[in-house]
Amino acid sequence: MLDKAKSRINEVSNAQFQLVDMEDMSQFKSGSIDIVTSCYGFMFATNPEKAFGEVFFRVLKPGGTFITTVWVRLIAMELRKDIMTTVLDGNTPPAPPINPMSMAAPG
């Protein structure tokens, strides 16, 4: 996606596209970014609170825009849990270390 955005940058005169660590955006000044986008990134953050804090409370300008996508329902994850519960004789399997469905619930 980043390569595609960079290939079209000539269509947008005032844009830069960079791949950054969402939990440490120290290369950017506070309140210096107009728009942050992330496609399915934040649901895989090791520390989502820190990642959101970097975006919302530090680098975004007041009134800036944050656009992200998350999985709301992924049947494969439900199927994985059902299979593992059966394999574990009815016991609930441990949660994955990073839960891609962690942002699916309301709120």
Backbone as CSV, one residue per row, in Angstrom:
resi,resn,N_x,N_y,N_z,CA_x,CA_y,CA_z,C_x,C_y,C_z
1,MET,0.825,-1.193,0.000,0.000,0.000,0.000,0.870,1.258,0.000
2,LEU,1.963,1.190,0.749,2.854,2.345,0.809,3.475,2.618,-0.558
3,ASP,3.884,1.567,-1.249,4.456,1.744,-2.592,3.425,2.347,-3.540
4,LYS,2.186,1.891,-3.438,1.124,2.429,-4.296,0.905,3.917,-4.002
5,ALA,0.873,4.280,-2.724,0.694,5.687,-2.353,1.852,6.531,-2.879
6,LYS,3.069,6.036,-2.718,4.241,6.784,-3.191,4.217,6.946,-4.712
7,SER,3.710,5.943,-5.413,3.667,6.035,-6.875,2.659,7.076,-7.347
8,ARG,1.722,7.444,-6.477,0.699,8.417,-6.855,0.904,9.766,-6.180
9,ILE,2.039,9.954,-5.511,2.266,11.177,-4.746,2.226,12.418,-5.629
10,ASN,2.551,12.272,-6.916,2.515,13.441,-7.798,1.096,13.985,-7.960
11,GLU,0.091,13.200,-7.575,-1.295,13.662,-7.645,-1.665,14.522,-6.436
12,VAL,-0.846,14.472,-5.402,-1.093,15.242,-4.181,0.172,16.032,-3.887
13,SER,0.071,17.343,-3.968,1.273,18.174,-3.900,1.864,18.323,-2.505
14,ASN,1.086,18.120,-1.464,1.596,18.393,-0.123,1.531,17.167,0.791
15,ALA,1.825,15.989,0.247,1.726,14.756,1.030,3.061,14.032,1.079
16,GLN,3.268,13.361,2.199,4.391,12.456,2.367,3.829,11.145,2.910
17,PHE,4.412,10.051,2.492,3.982,8.745,2.964,5.180,8.061,3.608
18,GLN,5.001,7.619,4.850,6.094,6.983,5.571,5.580,5.803,6.373
19,LEU,6.399,4.788,6.458,6.130,3.657,7.336,6.818,3.954,8.659
20,VAL,6.061,3.983,9.746,6.624,4.339,11.051,6.146,3.360,12.119
21,ASP,6.828,3.362,13.245,6.430,2.577,14.410,5.327,3.345,15.118
22,MET,4.134,2.804,15.137,2.997,3.521,15.712,3.127,3.727,17.220
23,GLU,4.000,2.988,17.866,4.185,3.152,19.304,5.307,4.133,19.637
24,ASP,6.085,4.517,18.635,7.167,5.480,18.848,7.317,6.330,17.594
25,MET,6.632,7.446,17.591,6.683,8.359,16.448,7.535,9.576,16.796
26,SER,8.611,9.316,17.541,9.456,10.399,18.048,10.152,11.197,16.950
27,GLN,10.166,10.680,15.727,10.767,11.446,14.626,9.885,12.633,14.208
28,PHE,8.653,12.673,14.739,7.742,13.760,14.415,7.534,14.665,15.629
29,LYS,7.427,15.949,15.384,7.136,16.909,16.448,5.685,16.739,16.904
30,SER,5.429,17.064,18.134,4.057,17.039,18.637,3.196,18.018,17.849
31,GLY,1.977,17.609,17.543,1.044,18.468,16.828,1.479,18.844,15.431
32,SER,2.200,17.948,14.749,2.761,18.303,13.437,2.134,17.570,12.258
33,ILE,1.222,16.644,12.506,0.680,15.808,11.434,-0.803,16.142,11.221
34,ASP,-1.187,16.326,9.956,-2.583,16.615,9.614,-3.450,15.357,9.587
35,ILE,-2.912,14.277,8.994,-3.691,13.053,8.794,-2.811,11.837,9.076
36,VAL,-3.347,10.878,9.814,-2.685,9.581,10.012,-3.663,8.521,9.530
37,THR,-3.171,7.602,8.701,-3.998,6.486,8.254,-3.305,5.173,8.597
38,SER,-4.110,4.166,8.834,-3.578,2.835,9.125,-4.611,1.812,8.695
39,CYS,-4.205,0.906,7.846,-5.102,-0.147,7.386,-4.761,-1.436,8.142
40,TYR,-5.590,-1.794,9.081,-5.444,-3.007,9.883,-4.162,-3.025,10.711
41,GLY,-3.613,-1.874,11.058,-2.378,-1.834,11.828,-2.589,-1.809,13.325
42,PHE,-3.484,-0.967,13.799,-3.614,-0.749,15.235,-4.096,-1.982,15.985
43,MET,-4.809,-2.871,15.333,-5.276,-4.067,16.024,-4.142,-5.056,16.277
44,PHE,-2.982,-4.830,15.670,-1.825,-5.687,15.902,-0.766,-5.017,16.774
45,ALA,-1.049,-3.853,17.299,-0.075,-3.149,18.139,0.198,-3.954,19.401
46,THR,1.449,-4.014,19.797,1.813,-4.666,21.049,1.213,-3.913,22.224
47,ASN,1.216,-2.591,22.119,0.665,-1.732,23.168,-0.267,-0.713,22.504
48,PRO,-1.532,-1.100,22.262,-2.445,-0.212,21.540,-2.664,1.130,22.222
49,GLU,-2.680,1.139,23.554,-2.870,2.406,24.266,-1.741,3.379,23.941
50,LYS,-0.525,2.872,23.901,0.631,3.710,23.573,0.546,4.187,22.114
51,ALA,0.156,3.285,21.224,0.042,3.641,19.807,-1.008,4.728,19.602
52,PHE,-2.190,4.545,20.186,-3.234,5.556,20.053,-2.808,6.870,20.694
53,GLY,-2.103,6.779,21.805,-1.614,7.981,22.470,-0.662,8.772,21.596
54,GLU,0.220,8.059,20.912,1.160,8.736,20.012,0.404,9.482,18.915
55,VAL,-0.623,8.844,18.372,-1.371,9.462,17.276,-2.290,10.563,17.780
56,PHE,-3.213,10.212,18.666,-4.249,11.159,19.087,-3.732,12.311,19.935
57,PHE,-2.886,11.973,20.881,-2.530,12.972,21.883,-1.180,13.624,21.666
58,ARG,-0.435,13.176,20.646,0.857,13.787,20.460,1.077,14.303,19.041
59,VAL,1.116,13.447,18.042,1.547,13.922,16.723,0.456,14.593,15.893
60,LEU,-0.800,14.206,16.068,-1.865,14.841,15.289,-2.051,16.297,15.710
61,LYS,-2.240,17.140,14.710,-2.585,18.537,14.998,-3.975,18.576,15.621
62,PRO,-4.275,19.571,16.430,-5.646,19.711,16.924,-6.617,19.754,15.738
63,GLY,-7.631,18.937,15.777,-8.584,18.849,14.669,-8.098,17.974,13.530
64,GLY,-6.944,17.309,13.708,-6.402,16.422,12.673,-7.296,15.210,12.455
65,THR,-6.996,14.455,11.425,-7.822,13.315,11.033,-7.053,12.013,11.212
66,PHE,-7.704,11.040,11.820,-7.152,9.703,11.969,-8.108,8.733,11.303
67,ILE,-7.606,7.960,10.361,-8.421,6.982,9.643,-7.779,5.618,9.842
68,THR,-8.556,4.672,10.347,-8.035,3.316,10.519,-9.128,2.311,10.212
69,THR,-8.717,1.102,9.955,-9.652,0.002,9.747,-9.274,-1.111,10.719
70,VAL,-10.268,-1.856,11.158,-10.055,-3.017,12.023,-11.002,-4.119,11.589
71,TRP,-10.644,-5.328,11.928,-11.549,-6.442,11.672,-12.652,-6.411,12.709
72,VAL,-13.893,-6.565,12.268,-15.030,-6.621,13.177,-15.457,-8.073,13.369
73,ARG,-15.414,-8.830,12.304,-15.754,-10.256,12.394,-14.870,-11.003,11.405
74,LEU,-14.185,-11.992,11.912,-13.326,-12.818,11.072,-13.635,-14.268,11.411
75,ILE,-14.358,-14.912,10.535,-14.826,-16.272,10.801,-13.660,-17.213,11.092
76,ALA,-12.509,-17.000,10.467,-11.351,-17.865,10.703,-10.930,-17.845,12.174
77,MET,-11.039,-16.682,12.832,-10.688,-16.606,14.256,-11.695,-17.373,15.105
78,GLU,-12.952,-17.292,14.751,-13.981,-18.033,15.477,-13.772,-19.540,15.277
79,LEU,-13.472,-19.925,14.046,-13.229,-21.329,13.727,-12.002,-21.842,14.478
80,ARG,-10.951,-21.025,14.543,-9.728,-21.388,15.273,-10.054,-21.687,16.732
81,LYS,-10.850,-20.819,17.342,-11.209,-21.020,18.754,-12.026,-22.298,18.932
82,ASP,-12.983,-22.539,18.033,-13.806,-23.745,18.123,-12.954,-25.007,17.978
83,ILE,-12.040,-25.017,17.029,-11.169,-26.179,16.812,-10.286,-26.404,18.032
84,MET,-9.677,-25.336,18.529,-8.785,-25.476,19.682,-9.547,-25.905,20.940
85,THR,-10.778,-25.456,21.090,-11.591,-25.880,22.237,-11.845,-27.379,22.154
86,THR,-12.124,-27.874,20.960,-12.331,-29.310,20.771,-11.044,-30.081,21.052
87,VAL,-9.938,-29.603,20.511,-8.641,-30.255,20.722,-8.285,-30.286,22.207
88,LEU,-8.661,-29.253,22.929,-8.349,-29.149,24.361,-9.452,-29.735,25.244
89,ASP,-10.223,-30.671,24.687,-11.289,-31.369,25.431,-12.273,-30.420,26.095
90,GLY,-12.684,-29.392,25.373,-13.696,-28.472,25.867,-13.158,-27.290,26.643
91,ASN,-11.860,-27.274,26.896,-11.256,-26.144,27.596,-11.020,-24.990,26.627
92,THR,-11.197,-23.786,27.111,-10.978,-22.603,26.283,-9.487,-22.434,26.007
93,PRO,-9.120,-22.256,24.753,-7.696,-22.066,24.445,-7.204,-20.715,24.956
94,PRO,-5.905,-20.609,25.212,-5.380,-19.315,25.654,-5.536,-18.277,24.551
95,ALA,-5.668,-17.042,24.967,-5.775,-15.952,23.987,-4.455,-15.807,23.249
96,PRO,-4.504,-15.431,21.977,-3.255,-15.213,21.244,-2.499,-14.027,21.848
97,PRO,-1.167,-14.004,21.726,-0.397,-12.909,22.326,-0.805,-11.535,21.792
98,ILE,-1.132,-11.466,20.536,-1.688,-10.247,19.954,-3.010,-10.650,19.320
99,ASN,-4.093,-10.102,19.823,-5.421,-10.493,19.382,-5.921,-9.538,18.304
100,PRO,-5.951,-9.988,17.039,-6.399,-9.103,15.972,-7.878,-8.721,16.068
101,MET,-8.625,-9.411,16.935,-10.033,-9.095,17.109,-10.267,-8.191,18.325
102,SER,-9.207,-7.698,18.930,-9.314,-6.929,20.170,-10.090,-5.625,20.003
103,MET,-10.218,-5.145,18.805,-10.934,-3.884,18.581,-12.293,-4.104,17.922
104,ALA,-12.761,-5.340,17.920,-14.035,-5.644,17.284,-15.235,-5.305,18.157
105,ALA,-15.056,-5.363,19.453,-16.177,-5.114,20.359,-16.515,-3.628,20.399
106,PRO,-17.790,-3.297,20.554,-18.164,-1.885,20.679,-17.405,-1.224,21.832
107,GLY,-17.009,0.020,21.613,-16.307,0.754,22.659,-14.821,0.512,22.637
